[in-house]
Amino acid sequence: MSTVDMGNGIYVVVGGPFPKCNTLVVQSGEIVVVDPGCSVEALRSLLAKLGLELRDIDTIVLSHIHPDHITHAVRLNRISKCRIAANEITAPLFNDKEEMKRFLGFHQGHPVRRLWEDMVNERMHGALDDGRVDEVLSDGDRIALDNLTLKMILTPGHLPDHMCVEIVEPRYLFGADIDCTPFGPFYGHPNSSIESFKETVRKLQESDYRCLISGHLEKPAIQNYKAALEEYMMHFDAREEKVLRAVRSGATSVNEIMVNPIIYPSLSSPVMLQFERWMIEHHLKSLVSHGKLAETGEGHFLPIP
């Protein structure tokens, strides 16, 4: 995997698409790693070029609780004795992985829970290890380094705990899973929110950063991020139109809509189809709230002429 040098002691270790992520590394008096979801060897390689080792990491910041963003946090903490920092929603979930699973919709007895756990353990090994957050962050909190300042910005929608990290002085924003990928926004959990996600993106479009750093693009630095976010937003309406079209064509339930999957049409993994189900449920709720569908019974829908 490649590393992008953003200047001023700011680096992005490219992890790329799920089940990895891009990892932000900031060197300014101390070493801060945001979202350690890239390969450990790629991170080790960058640090070696800087004359450092994994044990020299001082702080890990977690943008949110998704396994691909926390993968190596516990392992790196064991190696370096670094502090782990996360916001007030993420912290108790990281500290209690059973709470994390429930938060993501995979409660005890959920039919897909074991398959999801197997996927995480196989592809994001370490994400479910026991660990503890040392510092709890709030929206607007700052981490002051020698020449740089990291500012926490709560950006809910993708998940309620999703947080971006602004690097204040060069005006960079690490967007984490507001990633501007061709796939589009992900909101595949019961507590994700289309409306909150849209509101978050609108606020970012009104901001004035020099670039947005994607958590998943292989070319992570997005200069014209406002246009990229506009294109990203179009996925919401495109998917919602497909759901509406399916109901108008005779589908009356999520199961009937999923005969022809909308979000993951080329995938048959039960875990991905569970994500699909939750995303379609969010769109059905949105269509009902906007007066385009009527819910006629538990989980059944009809179009409103």
C-alpha positions in Angstrom: 0.0 0.0 0.0 1.1 3.5 -0.7 1.6 6.5 1.6 0.6 10.1 0.8 2.8 12.8 2.2 0.4 15.8 2.8 3.2 18.0 4.1 3.7 19.5 7.6 4.2 16.1 9.2 0.9 14.8 7.9 0.7 11.4 6.2 -2.0 9.1 4.9 -1.3 5.4 4.9 -3.6 4.1 2.2 -5.6 1.1 3.3 -8.2 1.6 0.6 -11.6 -0.1 0.5 -13.4 -2.0 3.2 -12.3 -4.2 5.1 -9.3 -1.8 5.5 -9.3 2.0 5.7 -7.0 4.9 5.2 -5.0 5.8 8.3 -4.0 9.4 9.2 -0.6 9.8 10.8 0.4 13.1 12.3 4.0 13.8 13.5 4.3 17.0 15.5 6.2 16.5 18.7 4.4 13.3 19.2 2.9 10.7 16.9 -0.9 10.6 16.5 -2.5 7.8 14.5 -6.2 8.3 13.5 -8.1 5.1 12.5 -5.5 2.3 12.5 -7.3 0.2 9.9 -4.5 0.1 7.3 -2.1 -2.8 7.3 0.3 -2.8 10.3 3.2 -3.4 7.9 2.4 -0.3 5.9 2.2 1.7 9.1 5.5 0.2 10.3 7.1 1.1 6.9 6.0 4.7 7.1 7.3 5.1 10.7 10.6 3.4 9.7 11.1 6.1 7.0 10.6 8.7 9.8 13.2 6.9 12.0 10.4 5.6 14.3 8.8 2.4 15.3 5.3 1.2 16.2 6.3 1.5 19.9 6.8 5.3 19.3 3.1 5.9 18.7 1.8 8.3 21.4 -2.0 8.6 20.7 -4.6 6.7 18.7 -7.8 8.6 17.8 -10.8 6.6 16.7 -13.3 8.3 14.4 -16.1 5.8 15.2 -16.7 2.2 16.2 -16.7 0.5 12.8 -14.4 -2.5 12.9 -12.4 -1.5 9.8 -11.5 1.8 11.6 -10.4 0.3 14.9 -8.8 -2.9 13.7 -5.3 -2.5 15.1 -6.0 -0.1 18.0 -5.6 -2.7 20.8 -2.6 -4.3 19.2 -0.8 -1.0 18.8 -1.7 -0.1 22.3 -0.1 -3.3 23.6 3.1 -2.5 21.6 3.4 1.2 22.4 1.4 1.8 25.6 -0.1 4.7 23.7 -3.3 6.4 24.9 -6.5 5.6 22.9 -8.9 8.6 22.4 -12.5 8.4 21.2 -15.7 10.4 21.5 -18.2 9.9 24.3 -20.4 7.6 22.2 -17.6 5.5 20.8 -15.7 5.1 24.0 -18.1 2.9 26.0 -18.7 0.8 22.8 -14.9 0.2 22.4 -14.7 -0.6 26.1 -17.5 -3.2 25.9 -17.5 -5.1 22.6 -20.9 -6.7 23.5 -22.3 -3.2 23.6 -20.6 -2.4 20.3 -22.3 -5.4 18.7 -25.7 -4.3 20.0 -25.1 -0.7 18.8 -24.4 -2.0 15.3 -27.6 -4.1 15.3 -26.0 -7.5 16.0 -27.7 -8.3 19.3 -27.6 -11.8 20.9 -29.7 -14.1 18.8 -29.5 -12.0 15.6 -29.5 -14.6 12.8 -26.5 -12.9 11.0 -24.5 -12.0 14.2 -22.2 -15.1 14.0 -21.5 -14.6 10.3 -20.7 -10.9 11.0 -18.3 -11.8 13.9 -16.6 -14.4 11.6 -16.2 -11.8 8.9 -14.7 -9.3 11.4 -12.4 -11.8 13.0 -11.2 -13.1 9.6 -10.8 -9.8 7.7 -10.4 -7.2 10.5 -8.6 -9.4 13.0 -8.2 -7.6 16.3 -11.2 -5.3 16.1 -13.1 -7.3 18.6 -10.2 -7.6 21.1 -10.8 -6.2 24.6 -9.4 -2.7 25.1 -10.1 0.6 26.8 -10.3 4.2 25.8 -8.0 6.4 27.9 -9.4 9.8 26.9 -13.0 10.7 26.1 -13.4 13.4 23.5 -16.4 15.7 22.8 -17.5 17.7 19.7 -15.1 20.6 19.4 -12.4 19.2 21.6 -8.8 19.8 20.5 -5.5 17.9 20.7 -2.7 20.4 20.7 0.6 19.2 19.3 3.8 21.2 18.8 2.9 22.8 15.5 -0.5 21.3 14.7 -3.9 21.1 16.3 -6.5 18.3 15.8 -10.1 19.3 16.3 -12.9 16.8 16.7 -16.1 17.3 14.7 -19.1 15.1 15.4 -20.7 14.2 12.1 -23.6 11.8 12.7 -25.6 9.9 10.1 -23.3 7.1 8.9 -23.5 6.1 12.6 -24.5 8.3 15.6 -20.9 8.3 16.8 -19.2 9.2 13.6 -16.6 11.9 14.0 -14.3 13.8 11.5 -10.9 15.1 12.6 -9.9 18.6 11.4 -6.2 19.4 11.2 -6.6 23.1 11.9 -3.5 24.9 10.7 -3.5 23.5 7.1 -7.3 23.3 7.1 -7.5 19.6 6.2 -10.4 17.4 7.2 -10.1 13.7 7.8 -13.5 12.6 6.7 -13.3 8.9 7.8 -16.5 7.2 6.4 -17.7 10.4 4.7 -15.4 9.0 2.1 -16.7 10.2 -1.3 -16.3 6.7 -2.8 -18.1 5.6 -6.0 -20.2 3.2 -3.8 -21.7 6.2 -2.1 -22.8 6.7 1.5 -23.2 3.7 3.9 -26.0 3.8 6.5 -26.5 0.1 7.0 -27.3 -0.2 10.7 -30.6 0.3 12.6 -29.3 3.5 14.2 -27.8 5.1 11.0 -29.9 8.0 9.7 -30.3 9.2 6.2 -31.5 12.6 7.3 -28.6 13.1 9.8 -26.2 12.0 7.1 -27.5 14.5 4.6 -27.4 17.3 7.2 -23.8 16.4 8.0 -22.8 16.5 4.4 -24.6 19.8 3.8 -22.7 21.3 6.7 -19.4 20.1 5.3 -20.3 21.6 1.9 -20.6 25.0 3.7 -17.2 24.6 5.3 -13.9 26.0 4.0 -11.2 23.3 4.0 -8.2 23.0 1.7 -9.0 19.3 1.2 -11.0 16.4 2.5 -9.1 13.2 3.2 -11.2 10.2 2.4 -11.1 7.2 4.7 -11.3 4.8 1.8 -10.3 6.3 -1.6 -6.9 5.0 -2.9 -6.2 8.6 -3.8 -7.4 10.1 -0.5 -6.8 13.8 -0.8 -9.9 15.4 -2.4 -9.2 19.1 -3.3 -12.6 19.9 -4.9 -14.4 18.1 -2.0 -17.6 20.2 -2.3 -18.3 18.9 -5.8 -17.3 15.4 -4.7 -19.8 15.6 -1.8 -22.5 16.8 -4.2 -22.0 13.7 -6.3 -21.8 11.6 -3.1 -25.2 13.0 -2.0 -26.9 11.9 -5.3 -26.7 8.3 -4.2 -29.3 8.9 -1.6 -31.9 10.0 -4.1 -30.9 7.4 -6.7 -31.4 4.6 -4.2 -34.6 6.0 -2.8 -36.0 6.2 -6.3 -35.2 2.5 -6.9 -37.0 1.6 -3.7 -40.0 3.6 -4.7 -40.0 2.1 -8.2 -39.9 -1.4 -6.6 -43.0 -0.7 -4.5 -44.8 0.9 -7.5 -44.0 -2.3 -9.4 -45.7 -4.5 -6.8 -43.2 -5.1 -4.0 -44.9 -4.6 -0.7 -42.2 -5.5 1.9 -38.5 -5.4 2.4 -38.2 -9.1 1.5 -40.0 -8.5 -1.8 -37.8 -5.5 -2.6 -34.7 -7.6 -1.9 -35.6 -10.1 -4.5 -33.7 -7.7 -6.7 -31.1 -6.0 -4.4 -30.6 -2.3 -4.8 -27.5 -1.4 -2.7 -25.4 -4.6 -3.2 -26.8 -6.1 -6.5 -23.6 -8.1 -7.2 -23.1 -9.5 -3.7 -24.8 -12.5 -2.0 -23.1 -12.4 1.4 -25.6 -12.7 4.2 -23.8 -10.0 6.1 -23.9 -7.6 3.1 -27.6 -8.4 2.5 -28.3 -7.6 6.2 -26.7 -4.2 5.6 -28.8 -3.9 2.4 -32.0 -4.7 4.5 -31.2 -2.0 7.0 -30.5 0.6 4.3 -33.8 -0.3 2.5 -35.7 0.0 5.8 -34.2 3.6 6.2 -35.4 4.5 2.7 -38.9 3.1 3.3 -39.1 5.2 6.5 -37.9 8.2 4.5 -40.5 7.6 1.7 -43.3 7.3 4.3 -42.2 10.5 6.0 -42.2 12.3 2.7 -45.7 11.1 1.8 -44.7 8.9 -1.1 -45.5 5.6 0.6 -48.1 4.4 3.1 -47.4 1.7 5.6 -50.5 -0.5 5.6 -49.4 -3.0 8.2 -46.4 -4.2 10.0 -43.7 -4.0 7.4 -46.0 -3.6 4.4 -46.1 -0.6 2.1 -48.2 0.8 -0.8 -47.5 3.8 -3.0 -49.5 7.0 -2.6 -50.8 8.1 -5.9 
